[in-house]
């Protein structure tokens, strides 16, 4: 009984004269508070940040004794590194320090809710100043070259969807036939799923039931978008809709729940497979391989801005959640406006008309 009482005091589960050590609270926070409500991928990110950055820096400080200097110590631990360690600890970016700060801030907010401390000590300190590096993106003309040079039918469609619609990687990898719908006479993709690979999940029961995940195969699951804004309707240019329809017909994957894009053996695709195909596509047109697939979303958004599309239309197509409640709830973007946007992007990309016979697709 005495040992159990000491354990509960250590973890902050019952009152004591001293608040728990930060490292002990973070363990409880991850397993008891965060795990049941977050996606496995987000939990893995939090756990990695806690173990690699927060605990080694200031984990030995009690919650009630945390002061601004401790947060500065954590920032210095992350950004300056240490050559005297074995192995040496390399300095990390200010963005990494900012991520650690946000994670710690959330953990201490929950400590306040649990009644362990009266206020969040982060409120008395300044967050790390983050200097973000600008992401490299292809110009619309370069994107058009990459798409036109792609001879594989599946990847040709993947690159078109990435650049013409701004779909996220997981949304493209997790595209199922039921998401392709006719709305107001326009073929659209109604984004309802994204493919996630949870390598750290040993049992499906480890995924919160509130997530609404659907098991696919192996470690792959279909999960809904993170935000309501992620659930959106994306009209397709006529040529892209036609090419997509012919591709689905040629593969025979026509059931509503069928993944549109899969490996040769029918297994789901993943980030590594697409990245390899992406690097080959870049090399094919003589571009550096340090561009990442996610940069296609930036190119798409930039192209829509060049076309003079309104913020509401661009945010609707891209699925961003940083719009006001008024715009998100009460202002609706019509299918005609969104259709004009994606067709305009197709024009900027200067795509050559696709010849179905080149891909072995049926001609209609």
Secondary structure, DSSP 8 states (H G I E B T S, - for coil): -HHHHHHHHHTTSS--SS--BHHHHHHHIIIIIITTTS-HHHHHHHHHHIIIIIHHHHTTSBGGG--HHHHHHHHHHHHH-BTTSSS-B----HHHHHHHHHHHHHHHHHHHHTTSSSS-GGGGS--------------HHHHHHHHHT---HHHHHHHHHHHHH---HHHHHT-BGGGEEEETTEEEEE---EEEE-TT-SSGGGS-GGG--EEEETTEEEE--SSGGGS-EEE--HHHHHHHHHHHHHHT--STT-BSSB-TTS-B--HHHHHHHHHHHHHHTT--TT--TTHHHHHHHHHHHHTT--HHHHHHHHT---S-HIIIII----HHHHHHHHHHHHHHHT-----GGGGT----
